[in-house]
Amino acid sequence: MSYAPFGTLKEFFRKESGGPVLPLRFEAKPVVLEEVVWRKRAVAAGCAFVFAVMIVAARPDGISDDEGRVMALENAWNHALEAKDTSALDMLFADTLVAVDIDGSLSNKREYLASKAPDFQPGQAVNELMKVHMYGETAIAEGIFRIKGTEKGKPYVHRERTIDTWIKTDGTWKCVSAVAVEIPAKSAAN
């Protein structure tokens, strides 16, 4: 069967179907403004959802799973400080923890946990900046930490540069070393 050009569409359909062609009727349905707005919003929400999924899946910041875990552990440390939860802190630290505090004092795990005594009352503990560097099963978390609260009845706000060393042993990350250096108020913008 060849498709030669026909004079009209009616002739084409009559030729193809072998019978009479019924006239086609199109009825225009009035468009309701609310339907148009709803459809636009639905399309926009769908696009936003797809875009968000793409961003999360693409990981534009280049953070690996282990880097994300170490950052989460750093934040868990902050929450444990705020809640004065020494048992949570105990789970984060290796038994061989070595900590250098802002006053230069050196402490082991037991001494560090004991320093979070009843007089220690942080109101807020947050990482203003955090970056994790991976070296195989070792992670170095460096950042700026801010804590405010009261200690021995006196209010305080400290900003500290921190370097924490985490080791992954048997699939579990533990902090083995923590160093905090106070940032003097005059250079707090750094």
C-alpha positions in Angstrom: 0.0 0.0 0.0 1.4 3.3 -1.0 0.7 6.6 0.7 0.2 9.1 -2.0 -0.7 12.6 -1.1 -4.5 13.2 -1.0 -6.4 16.3 -1.6 -7.9 16.5 1.9 -7.6 14.7 5.2 -11.2 13.4 4.7 -10.1 11.6 1.5 -7.1 10.1 3.3 -9.2 8.7 6.2 -11.9 7.4 3.8 -9.2 5.7 1.7 -7.5 4.1 4.8 -10.6 2.9 6.6 -12.6 2.0 3.6 -15.7 3.7 4.9 -17.2 7.0 5.5 -15.3 9.4 7.8 -17.3 10.9 10.6 -16.6 14.6 11.2 -14.4 15.1 14.3 -15.7 17.4 17.0 -13.5 19.0 19.6 -15.2 20.5 22.6 -13.2 23.0 24.5 -13.5 22.6 28.2 -13.2 25.8 30.2 -9.9 25.9 32.2 -10.3 26.7 35.9 -7.6 29.0 37.2 -7.3 26.9 40.5 -6.5 23.8 38.4 -3.7 25.6 36.6 -2.2 26.9 39.8 -2.5 23.5 41.4 -0.8 21.8 38.5 2.0 24.4 38.4 2.6 23.9 42.1 2.6 20.1 41.7 5.1 20.3 38.9 7.3 22.7 40.9 7.2 20.5 44.0 8.0 17.4 41.9 10.9 19.2 40.3 12.2 20.4 43.7 12.0 16.9 45.1 13.9 15.4 42.1 16.5 18.2 42.3 17.0 17.6 46.1 17.4 13.9 45.5 20.0 14.6 42.8 21.9 16.9 45.1 22.1 14.4 47.9 23.0 11.6 45.6 25.7 13.6 43.8 27.4 14.6 47.1 28.8 17.9 45.7 30.8 18.5 48.8 32.7 15.3 48.2 32.2 13.9 51.7 32.8 10.2 52.0 30.7 8.0 54.3 33.5 7.8 56.8 34.0 11.6 56.8 30.3 12.0 57.4 30.4 9.5 60.3 33.2 11.3 62.0 31.4 14.6 61.6 28.4 13.0 63.1 30.5 11.7 66.0 31.9 15.2 66.6 28.3 16.5 66.8 27.4 13.7 69.1 30.3 14.8 71.3 28.8 18.3 71.5 25.3 17.0 72.4 26.8 14.8 75.1 28.6 17.8 76.5 25.4 19.8 76.5 23.5 17.0 78.3 26.4 16.2 80.6 26.2 12.6 79.4 29.5 11.1 80.5 28.4 7.6 79.4 27.9 8.9 75.9 31.3 10.5 76.0 32.8 7.3 77.3 31.5 5.5 74.2 33.1 8.0 71.8 36.6 7.8 73.3 39.2 5.1 73.0 40.5 3.8 76.4 43.9 5.3 75.4 42.5 8.8 74.8 45.0 11.7 75.3 43.4 15.1 75.6 45.1 18.6 75.7 42.7 21.2 77.1 42.7 24.9 76.4 44.8 25.6 79.5 47.5 23.2 78.2 46.7 20.5 80.7 47.1 16.9 79.6 44.5 14.2 80.6 43.6 10.6 79.9 40.1 9.3 79.3 39.3 8.9 83.0 40.5 12.4 83.9 38.8 14.0 80.9 35.4 12.4 81.9 35.9 13.5 85.5 36.5 17.1 84.4 32.9 17.2 83.3 31.9 17.3 86.9 28.7 18.9 88.4 30.3 22.4 88.2 30.6 22.1 84.4 27.4 23.4 83.0 27.5 24.1 79.2 24.5 25.7 77.7 25.6 25.4 74.1 28.3 23.4 72.4 28.6 23.7 68.6 31.1 23.3 65.8 31.2 26.6 63.8 33.5 25.0 61.3 34.5 21.3 60.8 36.6 19.5 58.2 37.6 15.9 58.2 40.8 14.6 56.5 40.9 10.8 55.9 44.0 8.7 56.0 42.9 5.1 55.6 41.4 4.0 58.9 42.4 7.3 60.5 40.5 10.6 60.5 41.7 14.0 61.5 38.9 16.4 62.4 39.9 20.0 62.5 37.6 22.9 63.2 36.4 25.7 65.4 34.3 24.8 68.4 32.3 27.2 70.5 31.0 26.5 73.9 29.1 28.7 76.4 27.7 28.1 79.8 28.7 28.4 83.4 31.5 26.9 85.4 31.9 27.3 89.1 29.0 29.8 89.0 30.6 32.1 86.3 29.4 32.4 82.8 31.8 31.8 79.9 32.1 31.7 76.2 35.1 29.9 74.6 36.0 29.6 70.9 38.6 26.9 70.3 40.5 25.5 67.4 40.3 21.8 67.7 42.1 18.8 66.2 40.7 15.4 67.0 42.2 12.1 65.8 39.8 9.2 65.2 40.8 5.6 64.6 38.5 3.0 63.0 38.9 -0.3 64.8 36.6 -3.3 64.1 34.3 -1.0 62.2 33.9 1.5 65.0 35.3 5.0 65.2 36.9 6.1 68.5 38.6 9.3 69.3 42.2 8.7 70.5 43.5 12.2 70.7 41.9 15.6 71.2 43.6 19.0 71.2 41.8 22.3 72.0 43.5 25.7 71.8 41.5 28.8 72.9 41.1 31.5 70.3 41.7 34.8 72.0 38.7 37.3 71.8 40.8 39.8 69.7 41.2 37.2 66.9 37.8 35.7 67.2 37.0 36.7 63.6 39.6 34.2 62.3 
